[in-house]
Amino acid sequence: MMDEVLRNHLATDGRSFYELAGLCCCEPDVLYRFRDGKDIRLATAAKLANVLGLALAPTKATTKRKAPRKKP
């Protein structure tokens, strides 16, 4: 989900990947590979989101997680 949002904004931003990479402090190849479906590190995704003007926001979870069981 987060990757789809980033890819959509990356595709419609209008700035070159070279410029965005400079602002994200990563190599342009990282952004090209991400555009083509590869994964990027969370730190890079956070920087990219910031450069694109995006932020993570909490939403209501659709399922509740169970607490992990403690071993006896």
C-alpha positions in Angstrom: 0.0 0.0 0.0 2.6 2.5 1.0 4.7 1.5 -2.0 1.8 2.1 -4.4 1.3 5.6 -3.0 4.9 6.5 -3.3 5.2 5.1 -6.8 2.1 7.1 -7.9 3.4 10.3 -6.5 6.8 9.6 -7.9 5.4 9.2 -11.4 3.3 12.4 -11.2 5.7 14.6 -9.3 7.2 16.3 -12.4 10.8 16.5 -11.1 13.5 14.4 -12.5 14.7 11.3 -10.7 18.1 12.8 -10.5 16.7 15.9 -8.7 14.5 13.7 -6.4 17.5 11.4 -5.6 19.6 14.4 -4.6 16.9 15.6 -2.3 16.5 12.1 -0.8 20.3 11.6 -0.5 20.2 8.4 -2.6 21.3 7.3 -6.0 18.9 7.9 -8.9 19.2 4.2 -9.7 17.4 3.4 -6.4 14.4 5.4 -7.6 14.5 3.9 -11.1 14.5 0.4 -9.6 11.8 1.3 -7.1 9.7 2.6 -10.0 10.2 -0.7 -11.8 8.9 -2.7 -8.8 11.9 -3.3 -6.6 11.9 -2.6 -2.9 13.6 0.3 -1.1 14.7 0.6 2.4 12.3 2.2 4.9 14.7 5.1 5.6 14.8 5.9 1.9 11.0 5.6 1.6 10.6 8.0 4.6 13.0 10.5 2.9 11.2 10.1 -0.4 7.8 10.6 1.2 9.0 13.8 2.9 10.4 15.2 -0.4 7.1 14.3 -2.1 5.1 16.1 0.7 3.6 12.9 2.1 3.4 11.7 5.7 2.3 8.5 7.4 -0.9 8.9 9.3 -2.7 6.4 11.6 -5.8 4.7 10.4 -8.2 2.3 12.0 -6.9 -1.2 11.7 -9.2 -3.6 9.8 -8.1 -6.5 12.0 -6.9 -6.6 15.6 -3.6 -8.3 16.3 -3.5 -10.8 19.1 -1.0 -10.3 21.8 1.9 -12.7 21.5 1.7 -15.7 23.8 4.0 -16.0 26.6 5.9 -19.2 26.9 5.2 -21.1 30.2 
